[in-house]
Amino acid sequence: MRKLKLEELNRQDIETFKEAPKLPVIVVLDNIRSALNIGSVFRTSDAFALEEIYLCGISATPPNREITKTAIGATESVNWSHHPDILQAIQQLKGQGYQIVGVEQTDRSILLQEWKSTSEKIAVVFGNEVDGISDEILDALDYSLEIPQYGTKHSLNVSVCAGIVLWTISEMFRR
């Protein structure tokens, strides 16, 4: 066994990637405090060829040193936009036919592995590292998903959570 060299991975260049079809998934980051977490979500969105990232509220935007540190170039390949008001962003996405899925522990959460979407377009909302998804958009969610956890902590790091959820959703579209 040997590790593959970068040139053996046959990855697209940025221009080719930007023109290639994307999964109809928009990642919505709701008031994410850590630019390092934002950069990690950029990298994950690139890996799964997702449509776009909405950076909402206080979420940092590129160019930003900490985003760049963890995104490792994905800010150049992944489309993104900033939206000061999360509720307006969600309403806009609903109007465009996106199913709105929040990742949050609520009294109506569905376990990630039990959820199956039939929607053609999904917007996935990840909330603030301390406060979670903004209360003002909870009623706008079509679903609330939860990753089961068996330890003593109440949540996962938002970038880890995004990796798990976005991989799961990308697999739904690829089947």
N, C-alpha and C positions, 0 to 999 in steps of 0.2 A: 504494500500500500504506500502511496505517496500523495502528497497534497498537489492539487492542480495549480498551475501557474495562472495568473490573471488572464493571459492571452488564450489559455485553453478553455476558459469559461464561456467564450463566445458571447459576451454581453454586447448590447447595442451601444453605439455612441449616443450622446445626449440628443443630437438633432433627430436621429432615427427613432429614438425612444419617444420623443415628444410628438412625433407624427403617428406612432403606432396606436392601435386601438387600446383603450383603457377599460377597466371594469367600471361599471356605472355606480361607483361608490365614492361619496364625498365624506371626508373626515371633518368633523366639527370640533374644534378645541375651544372649550368654554372657560375662559379666564384661567388659563394655565400659567402658573407662576414661574416655573423653571424653563428657561430657554433651552437647557440641555434636554429636557423631556420633549420639547417641541422639535428639536433637531432629530431626536430618535424617531419621532413619529414621521418626519419627512423621509427618513431612511426606510422605514417600514412601508410607507406609501409607495415609494419607488420600487421596493422589492416586489410588491404585489400588483404593480401597475394600476394604481387607483387614480380616479379622475382628478381629484382636487382636494386641497385642504382649505377649510375656512378657519381663519384665526380670529377669534372673537374676544371682545372686551379687552382685558389687560394683557392678553397673550402677546408675547414679543413677535416681531416680524423680521424677516431678513432685510438687509444684511445685519447680522448680529453675531458677535464672536462666539458666544456659547452655542447658538443654533448651528453655526458652521462647524464647530468642533465635533458634534455628534452626527450631523447630517452627512458629513463627508461628501459634499457635492450634490446631494439630493435636492437642495434648494434651487438648483439650476434645472433639474429634470422634472420636478413635480410642480404642477400649477397650484397657485395659492392666491388667496385674497384675504383682506382684512375687513372685518365687520364689527363696528363698535357696539352694536346692539344685538345681542344673541337672539332675542325674540323676533326681531325683524328678519334676521338671517334664517331662522327656522321657518317663519311664515313664507319667505321667498322660496325656500326649498320645497315646502308643501305645495305651493302654487305651481311648481315645476314638476310635480308628480313624484317626488321622492317620499319614500316611507321613512319616517323619522324614528330612529332607534337610539335610545339612551342606554348607556352602561352605568347603571346605578342600582343600589340596594333600595328597593321600594316595597310597599305592601302588595304590589302586583308584578314583581319581577318574575321573569321566566329564566330558568337556568340555561345558560348558553347552549349546552349540548342538547337541550330539548326543543330549542327554537328552530323553526324552519320558515324561511320567508319565501313567498311566491312573487314578491315585487320585482319589477325590472330595474328599479333604481332605489338605492338605499343611502341615507345620510346617517352616519353614526356619530353620536355626541359623546365626548369624553369630558368630564368635569374637572374642576379645580382640585388640586392635590389635597386640600383640607376640607373644603365645603362641598365637593362634588358638583353635580349639575345644578345650575341656577334654578331655584324654586319656581321662578316665573315661567319656565318652559315645560315643567313637568306635565301639565295638562295637554301640551302640544305633542307629546311623545305618542307614537303609535304602539311602541313596545318599550319595556324596560328589561334589559338583560343583566344577568348577574353571573359571574364566574364563581362556582362553588369553591369554598376554601375550608380547610380542615385544621388550621393552626389557631394561634391566639390573636393574630392581627385581623383587623376588620377590612383591610383593603390591600390591593397590590399597587405598586408604583404605576402611575398612569401610562408610562411608556411600555411597561411590561404588559399591562392590561390591554393596551392598544394592539400590541403584537399578537396576543392570543386571539382577541376578538376579530381583528382584521384578517388573520390567517383563516379563521373559521368561516368568515363571510366570503372570502375570496374562493375558498374551496366549494362553497354553495354555487357560485357562479361558474366554476370550471367543470362541474359535474354534468 
